Amino acid sequence: METTINYNKYKYIIIHTITDEFYICESLRDIEKSIREMYPEKGISHSAISERFKSSEHKYFPFYELIVRELVW
């Protein structure tokens, strides 16, 4: 029996440029939550994240030591 994987649920990736760790997120709120856990004093709202993606030609933006990128399938 074949298992079908829904790749479209994986929409965003956060890469920590110092530790090379990465985090896969399914929504803007997941990104917000992950960033708040890493930087509690420097958080960012999901609406600000959305605006950053909209203003980026290549669908990514830096945030301190992080690179946040929208995945295109």
Secondary structure, 3 states (H helix, E strand, C coil): CCCCCCHHHCCEEEEECCCCCEEEECCHHHHHHHHHHHCHHHCCCHHHHHHHHHHCCCCEEEECCEEEEECCC
